[in-house]
Amino acid sequence: MKRDRSKELWSLANTVLVGGVNSPVRAFKGVGGDPFFVASGKGAHIVDADGNELIDYVLSWGPLVLGHAYPSVVEAVTKAMERGSSFGIPTEAEILLAQKIAKLIPSIEKVRLVSSGTEATMSAIRLARGYTGRDIVVKIEGCYHGHADGLLVKAGSGLTTLGVPTSPGVPANYAACTLTMPYNDLEAARAIFAARGAEIACVIIEPVAGNMGVVLPEPGYLQGLREITKQHGALLIFDEVMTGFRVALGGAQARYGIKPDLTVLGKVIGGGLPVGACGGPATIMDHLSPVGPVYQAGTLSGNPLATAAGLATLEALEKPGVFESIEKRLVDLCAELGAAAKEAGVPVYQTQVGSMACMFFHDGPVTNYAEATASNTGHYAKFFWGMLNRGVYLAPSQFEAMFMSSAHEPSDLAKTVEAARASLKGL
């Protein structure tokens, strides 16, 4: 596959961008080689700078649940742009998007819109500390909640790909306010709360861990965390930046029947534009300024372009049968990919929930960070390049998710399975 123009752009990028990229995972460190540059996208396909067309299962890391350039989203953003790109003044679209979120997410009464997932998690944690009067945050090993200082402790996503469990530049005394525990381990949670429960403001968790691959909660795990946090007066925060409107239309909390105290959202609610949100019951949310004492602000929060794209996306996604059809496509594809791996004699462990999935090159279950990082990343890298060279774009890391959209056609799935069979034979 010709990549001459991408190579030229990569060389140029390295002269003006740090590492040639604006987000580390784009640098392909997890799979080796140089990244390609994208020129356009339509439906389930992207076209790179050399004109190569690829079936896209990354979908801007999740938000494009309807595919690229979905007509109603394009129309909504175009109309919004014609009215003005930014005001720093309230607009009706902010209300409409917040109303839609509150309608679809069971635990949310009020919303604070922000500009990114990182900003949303920062806001949720500050709110939890202000509400409880406590300082300690508990996070899960391998869960990624953005690049805020106190959360870069045993984080997933790019940090797992790069093998960096923490980051320089984070003061030790600040990181000391963050405790970690393994995913799917209630005994560890009980031990931490037995020792420090009176100091703990919140537990923040990806209810389905999507930044160490896709790792599912074991039966009773999320329910157990809900009981433990309630018992000790700590808040439970679900980071549904990735799982919101992906695991189920009402998020992981709807699928698993858990009501967290706060929910963090992003990705899908922006329809491909930068946005994030923190939401919960009014009794907690009203501790945020200007009503309460916990300060949070942002000039571009509730940006009219992002709110227009998000509202159009959610309106399309909530139409009868749309979400279910997307999930069914992924279930069918995963079954075919699993069969192809078995035929090739390559050990894999597959996970799938809603429109998210992962194929771990691992001989045995993957239930936590330690087991995820035991995967054969060398096999994944070879598989990634085999698929890319056959016209299928997967995440450039073993520790990321595969996403399905409503735009993927049966022909796309058939081509993906054919490419997988050929790529697996090379392992």
MOQUIRA-V822705 format. One record per residue. N is the residue number from 1. RES is the residue in three letters. PSI is psi in whole degrees, 0 to 359 (* if undefined). NEAR is the number of other C-alpha atoms within 12 Angstrom. Layout:
n=N res=RES psi=PSI near=NEAR
n=N res=RES psi=PSI near=NEAR
//
This chain:
n=1 res=MET psi=125 near=21
n=2 res=LYS psi=132 near=17
n=3 res=ARG psi=33 near=24
n=4 res=ASP psi=314 near=19
n=5 res=ARG psi=321 near=21
n=6 res=SER psi=322 near=25
n=7 res=LYS psi=320 near=21
n=8 res=GLU psi=315 near=19
n=9 res=LEU psi=323 near=25
n=10 res=TRP psi=318 near=28
n=11 res=SER psi=317 near=21
n=12 res=LEU psi=318 near=17
n=13 res=ALA psi=322 near=21
n=14 res=ASN psi=346 near=18
n=15 res=THR psi=340 near=13
n=16 res=VAL psi=344 near=13
n=17 res=LEU psi=143 near=16
n=18 res=VAL psi=116 near=16
n=19 res=GLY psi=9 near=21
n=20 res=GLY psi=1 near=27
n=21 res=VAL psi=168 near=24
n=22 res=ASN psi=6 near=13
n=23 res=SER psi=129 near=18
n=24 res=PRO psi=323 near=24
n=25 res=VAL psi=341 near=31
n=26 res=ARG psi=347 near=32
n=27 res=ALA psi=357 near=29
n=28 res=PHE psi=24 near=29
n=29 res=LYS psi=333 near=29
n=30 res=GLY psi=345 near=33
n=31 res=VAL psi=354 near=31
n=32 res=GLY psi=166 near=23
n=33 res=GLY psi=183 near=19
n=34 res=ASP psi=146 near=27
n=35 res=PRO psi=159 near=36
n=36 res=PHE psi=166 near=37
n=37 res=PHE psi=137 near=32
n=38 res=VAL psi=145 near=26
n=39 res=ALA psi=325 near=19
n=40 res=SER psi=167 near=20
n=41 res=GLY psi=145 near=28
n=42 res=LYS psi=124 near=26
n=43 res=GLY psi=232 near=28
n=44 res=ALA psi=6 near=37
n=45 res=HIS psi=149 near=38
n=46 res=ILE psi=157 near=33
n=47 res=VAL psi=128 near=26
n=48 res=ASP psi=179 near=31
n=49 res=ALA psi=343 near=25
n=50 res=ASP psi=4 near=22
n=51 res=GLY psi=5 near=22
n=52 res=ASN psi=132 near=28
n=53 res=GLU psi=132 near=30
n=54 res=LEU psi=143 near=37
n=55 res=ILE psi=126 near=42
n=56 res=ASP psi=119 near=43
n=57 res=TYR psi=13 near=45
n=58 res=VAL psi=319 near=34
n=59 res=LEU psi=51 near=39
n=60 res=SER psi=35 near=36
n=61 res=TRP psi=33 near=38
n=62 res=GLY psi=326 near=41
n=63 res=PRO psi=338 near=45
n=64 res=LEU psi=63 near=45
n=65 res=VAL psi=342 near=53
n=66 res=LEU psi=0 near=47
n=67 res=GLY psi=178 near=39
n=68 res=HIS psi=141 near=36
n=69 res=ALA psi=47 near=31
n=70 res=TYR psi=131 near=30
n=71 res=PRO psi=313 near=20
n=72 res=SER psi=331 near=24
n=73 res=VAL psi=315 near=35
n=74 res=VAL psi=316 near=27
n=75 res=GLU psi=316 near=19
n=76 res=ALA psi=317 near=29
n=77 res=VAL psi=321 near=32
n=78 res=THR psi=314 near=21
n=79 res=LYS psi=320 near=18
n=80 res=ALA psi=318 near=27
n=81 res=MET psi=323 near=20
n=82 res=GLU psi=333 near=13
n=83 res=ARG psi=340 near=15
n=84 res=GLY psi=135 near=17
n=85 res=SER psi=335 near=21
n=86 res=SER psi=143 near=20
n=87 res=PHE psi=327 near=18
n=88 res=GLY psi=20 near=16
n=89 res=ILE psi=146 near=17
n=90 res=PRO psi=143 near=18
n=91 res=THR psi=158 near=25
n=92 res=GLU psi=327 near=17
n=93 res=ALA psi=328 near=27
n=94 res=GLU psi=318 near=34
n=95 res=ILE psi=314 near=22
n=96 res=LEU psi=318 near=26
n=97 res=LEU psi=317 near=38
n=98 res=ALA psi=320 near=35
n=99 res=GLN psi=319 near=26
n=100 res=LYS psi=318 near=32
n=101 res=ILE psi=314 near=43
n=102 res=ALA psi=328 near=29
n=103 res=LYS psi=322 near=22
n=104 res=LEU psi=332 near=27
n=105 res=ILE psi=118 near=40
n=106 res=PRO psi=326 near=30
n=107 res=SER psi=356 near=34
n=108 res=ILE psi=127 near=36
n=109 res=GLU psi=318 near=26
n=110 res=LYS psi=154 near=32
n=111 res=VAL psi=146 near=38
n=112 res=ARG psi=114 near=47
n=113 res=LEU psi=140 near=46
n=114 res=VAL psi=194 near=39
n=115 res=SER psi=355 near=33
n=116 res=SER psi=165 near=37
n=117 res=GLY psi=320 near=37
n=118 res=THR psi=315 near=33
n=119 res=GLU psi=324 near=35
n=120 res=ALA psi=318 near=41
n=121 res=THR psi=322 near=46
n=122 res=MET psi=315 near=35
n=123 res=SER psi=319 near=42
n=124 res=ALA psi=319 near=48
n=125 res=ILE psi=319 near=52
n=126 res=ARG psi=319 near=36
n=127 res=LEU psi=317 near=42
n=128 res=ALA psi=319 near=40
n=129 res=ARG psi=317 near=33
n=130 res=GLY psi=323 near=29
n=131 res=TYR psi=319 near=30
n=132 res=THR psi=339 near=28
n=133 res=GLY psi=22 near=23
n=134 res=ARG psi=163 near=26
n=135 res=ASP psi=331 near=31
n=136 res=ILE psi=136 near=35
n=137 res=VAL psi=136 near=44
n=138 res=VAL psi=126 near=45
n=139 res=LYS psi=170 near=43
n=140 res=ILE psi=136 near=44
n=141 res=GLU psi=127 near=43
n=142 res=GLY psi=350 near=47
n=143 res=CYS psi=137 near=49
n=144 res=TYR psi=130 near=46
n=145 res=HIS psi=31 near=50
n=146 res=GLY psi=178 near=35
n=147 res=HIS psi=25 near=30
n=148 res=ALA psi=145 near=29
n=149 res=ASP psi=307 near=29
n=150 res=GLY psi=354 near=37
n=151 res=LEU psi=357 near=41
n=152 res=LEU psi=56 near=39
n=153 res=VAL psi=114 near=38
n=154 res=LYS psi=51 near=36
n=155 res=ALA psi=161 near=42
n=156 res=GLY psi=214 near=45
n=157 res=SER psi=228 near=44
n=158 res=GLY psi=330 near=39
n=159 res=LEU psi=324 near=34
n=160 res=THR psi=317 near=38
n=161 res=THR psi=318 near=36
n=162 res=LEU psi=356 near=27
n=163 res=GLY psi=29 near=22
n=164 res=VAL psi=105 near=18
n=165 res=PRO psi=336 near=24
n=166 res=THR psi=183 near=29
n=167 res=SER psi=136 near=23
n=168 res=PRO psi=152 near=14
n=169 res=GLY psi=354 near=14
n=170 res=VAL psi=113 near=19
n=171 res=PRO psi=139 near=18
n=172 res=ALA psi=321 near=16
n=173 res=ASN psi=336 near=13
n=174 res=TYR psi=315 near=19
n=175 res=ALA psi=334 near=26
n=176 res=ALA psi=343 near=19
n=177 res=CYS psi=1 near=28
n=178 res=THR psi=123 near=37
n=179 res=LEU psi=150 near=35
n=180 res=THR psi=155 near=36
n=181 res=MET psi=157 near=32
n=182 res=PRO psi=151 near=32
n=183 res=TYR psi=145 near=42
n=184 res=ASN psi=27 near=34
n=185 res=ASP psi=93 near=25
n=186 res=LEU psi=330 near=26
n=187 res=GLU psi=320 near=17
n=188 res=ALA psi=321 near=24
n=189 res=ALA psi=316 near=34
n=190 res=ARG psi=322 near=24
n=191 res=ALA psi=317 near=17
n=192 res=ILE psi=317 near=31
n=193 res=PHE psi=329 near=32
n=194 res=ALA psi=325 near=17
n=195 res=ALA psi=323 near=14
n=196 res=ARG psi=15 near=25
n=197 res=GLY psi=321 near=29
n=198 res=ALA psi=346 near=22
n=199 res=GLU psi=349 near=27
n=200 res=ILE psi=121 near=39
n=201 res=ALA psi=320 near=37
n=202 res=CYS psi=160 near=49
n=203 res=VAL psi=127 near=51
n=204 res=ILE psi=133 near=49
n=205 res=ILE psi=143 near=50
n=206 res=GLU psi=112 near=45
n=207 res=PRO psi=325 near=51
n=208 res=VAL psi=118 near=47
n=209 res=ALA psi=107 near=50
n=210 res=GLY psi=5 near=51
n=211 res=ASN psi=16 near=48
n=212 res=MET psi=38 near=47
n=213 res=GLY psi=219 near=50
n=214 res=VAL psi=106 near=44
n=215 res=VAL psi=125 near=42
n=216 res=LEU psi=148 near=37
n=217 res=PRO psi=136 near=32
n=218 res=GLU psi=154 near=22
n=219 res=PRO psi=129 near=16
n=220 res=GLY psi=349 near=18
n=221 res=TYR psi=307 near=28
n=222 res=LEU psi=322 near=36
n=223 res=GLN psi=320 near=23
n=224 res=GLY psi=318 near=23
n=225 res=LEU psi=322 near=43
n=226 res=ARG psi=317 near=34
n=227 res=GLU psi=318 near=25
n=228 res=ILE psi=314 near=28
n=229 res=THR psi=319 near=36
n=230 res=LYS psi=317 near=24
n=231 res=GLN psi=325 near=18
n=232 res=HIS psi=6 near=27
n=233 res=GLY psi=22 near=26
n=234 res=ALA psi=154 near=38
n=235 res=LEU psi=148 near=44
n=236 res=LEU psi=119 near=45
n=237 res=ILE psi=122 near=49
n=238 res=PHE psi=117 near=49
n=239 res=ASP psi=99 near=47
n=240 res=GLU psi=30 near=48
n=241 res=VAL psi=317 near=46
n=242 res=MET psi=318 near=53
n=243 res=THR psi=339 near=48
n=244 res=GLY psi=119 near=46
n=245 res=PHE psi=13 near=49
n=246 res=ARG psi=312 near=50
n=247 res=VAL psi=324 near=40
n=248 res=ALA psi=166 near=34
n=249 res=LEU psi=328 near=39
n=250 res=GLY psi=17 near=34
n=251 res=GLY psi=180 near=44
n=252 res=ALA psi=327 near=42
n=253 res=GLN psi=327 near=39
n=254 res=ALA psi=320 near=27
n=255 res=ARG psi=320 near=25
n=256 res=TYR psi=359 near=28
n=257 res=GLY psi=38 near=21
n=258 res=ILE psi=139 near=28
n=259 res=LYS psi=99 near=31
n=260 res=PRO psi=167 near=41
n=261 res=ASP psi=321 near=43
n=262 res=LEU psi=149 near=46
n=263 res=THR psi=135 near=55
n=264 res=VAL psi=132 near=52
n=265 res=LEU psi=163 near=51
n=266 res=GLY psi=209 near=45
n=267 res=LYS psi=264 near=40
n=268 res=VAL psi=326 near=53
n=269 res=ILE psi=357 near=58
n=270 res=GLY psi=355 near=47
n=271 res=GLY psi=27 near=43
n=272 res=GLY psi=354 near=37
n=273 res=LEU psi=157 near=36
n=274 res=PRO psi=122 near=34
n=275 res=VAL psi=159 near=40
n=276 res=GLY psi=170 near=49
n=277 res=ALA psi=151 near=49
n=278 res=CYS psi=134 near=53
n=279 res=GLY psi=161 near=47
n=280 res=GLY psi=192 near=36
n=281 res=PRO psi=152 near=25
n=282 res=ALA psi=327 near=21
n=283 res=THR psi=331 near=20
n=284 res=ILE psi=312 near=37
n=285 res=MET psi=330 near=37
n=286 res=ASP psi=3 near=26
n=287 res=HIS psi=350 near=29
n=288 res=LEU psi=149 near=31
n=289 res=SER psi=149 near=19
n=290 res=PRO psi=1 near=13
n=291 res=VAL psi=313 near=14
n=292 res=GLY psi=187 near=17
n=293 res=PRO psi=349 near=18
n=294 res=VAL psi=114 near=25
n=295 res=TYR psi=137 near=23
n=296 res=GLN psi=137 near=29
n=297 res=ALA psi=164 near=20
n=298 res=GLY psi=122 near=23
n=299 res=THR psi=319 near=16
n=300 res=LEU psi=7 near=26
n=301 res=SER psi=133 near=34
n=302 res=GLY psi=30 near=41
n=303 res=ASN psi=134 near=38
n=304 res=PRO psi=332 near=41
n=305 res=LEU psi=315 near=39
n=306 res=ALA psi=319 near=43
n=307 res=THR psi=324 near=48
n=308 res=ALA psi=316 near=43
n=309 res=ALA psi=318 near=44
n=310 res=GLY psi=316 near=49
n=311 res=LEU psi=317 near=39
n=312 res=ALA psi=322 near=39
n=313 res=THR psi=312 near=44
n=314 res=LEU psi=324 near=41
n=315 res=GLU psi=321 near=30
n=316 res=ALA psi=322 near=30
n=317 res=LEU psi=330 near=38
n=318 res=GLU psi=359 near=26
n=319 res=LYS psi=144 near=15
n=320 res=PRO psi=128 near=12
n=321 res=GLY psi=347 near=14
n=322 res=VAL psi=307 near=27
n=323 res=PHE psi=317 near=32
n=324 res=GLU psi=323 near=25
n=325 res=SER psi=324 near=27
n=326 res=ILE psi=314 near=35
n=327 res=GLU psi=319 near=31
n=328 res=LYS psi=321 near=25
n=329 res=ARG psi=319 near=32
n=330 res=LEU psi=322 near=40
n=331 res=VAL psi=313 near=27
n=332 res=ASP psi=317 near=23
n=333 res=LEU psi=316 near=38
n=334 res=CYS psi=322 near=35
n=335 res=ALA psi=318 near=23
n=336 res=GLU psi=319 near=25
n=337 res=LEU psi=321 near=37
n=338 res=GLY psi=319 near=31
n=339 res=ALA psi=322 near=24
n=340 res=ALA psi=319 near=26
n=341 res=ALA psi=320 near=34
n=342 res=LYS psi=318 near=21
n=343 res=GLU psi=323 near=17
n=344 res=ALA psi=351 near=19
n=345 res=GLY psi=28 near=17
n=346 res=VAL psi=120 near=28
n=347 res=PRO psi=124 near=26
n=348 res=VAL psi=154 near=33
n=349 res=TYR psi=119 near=33
n=350 res=GLN psi=143 near=38
n=351 res=THR psi=148 near=38
n=352 res=GLN psi=136 near=37
n=353 res=VAL psi=131 near=39
n=354 res=GLY psi=231 near=41
n=355 res=SER psi=27 near=47
n=356 res=MET psi=145 near=47
n=357 res=ALA psi=167 near=46
n=358 res=CYS psi=146 near=46
n=359 res=MET psi=99 near=48
n=360 res=PHE psi=132 near=43
n=361 res=PHE psi=78 near=38
n=362 res=HIS psi=133 near=29
n=363 res=ASP psi=82 near=20
n=364 res=GLY psi=171 near=19
n=365 res=PRO psi=152 near=25
n=366 res=VAL psi=108 near=32
n=367 res=THR psi=355 near=34
n=368 res=ASN psi=182 near=33
n=369 res=TYR psi=316 near=36
n=370 res=ALA psi=317 near=26
n=371 res=GLU psi=324 near=27
n=372 res=ALA psi=316 near=44
n=373 res=THR psi=354 near=34
n=374 res=ALA psi=359 near=24
n=375 res=SER psi=156 near=34
n=376 res=ASN psi=92 near=28
n=377 res=THR psi=335 near=32
n=378 res=GLY psi=317 near=23
n=379 res=HIS psi=318 near=29
n=380 res=TYR psi=318 near=37
n=381 res=ALA psi=316 near=32
n=382 res=LYS psi=319 near=29
n=383 res=PHE psi=317 near=38
n=384 res=PHE psi=310 near=39
n=385 res=TRP psi=326 near=35
n=386 res=GLY psi=318 near=29
n=387 res=MET psi=316 near=33
n=388 res=LEU psi=316 near=36
n=389 res=ASN psi=347 near=25
n=390 res=ARG psi=14 near=26
n=391 res=GLY psi=22 near=33
n=392 res=VAL psi=122 near=37
n=393 res=TYR psi=115 near=39
n=394 res=LEU psi=169 near=43
n=395 res=ALA psi=137 near=43
n=396 res=PRO psi=46 near=43
n=397 res=SER psi=140 near=48
n=398 res=GLN psi=336 near=46
n=399 res=PHE psi=34 near=49
n=400 res=GLU psi=172 near=44
n=401 res=ALA psi=158 near=41
n=402 res=MET psi=134 near=46
n=403 res=PHE psi=145 near=49
n=404 res=MET psi=153 near=49
n=405 res=SER psi=169 near=46
n=406 res=SER psi=347 near=35
n=407 res=ALA psi=346 near=34
n=408 res=HIS psi=124 near=35
n=409 res=GLU psi=162 near=24
n=410 res=PRO psi=325 near=21
n=411 res=SER psi=326 near=16
n=412 res=ASP psi=317 near=29
n=413 res=LEU psi=318 near=31
n=414 res=ALA psi=318 near=21
n=415 res=LYS psi=324 near=26
n=416 res=THR psi=316 near=38
n=417 res=VAL psi=319 near=30
n=418 res=GLU psi=316 near=25
n=419 res=ALA psi=322 near=32
n=420 res=ALA psi=318 near=41
n=421 res=ARG psi=316 near=28
n=422 res=ALA psi=320 near=26
n=423 res=SER psi=323 near=30
n=424 res=LEU psi=330 near=33
n=425 res=LYS psi=336 near=21
n=426 res=GLY psi=0 near=21
n=427 res=LEU psi=* near=24
//
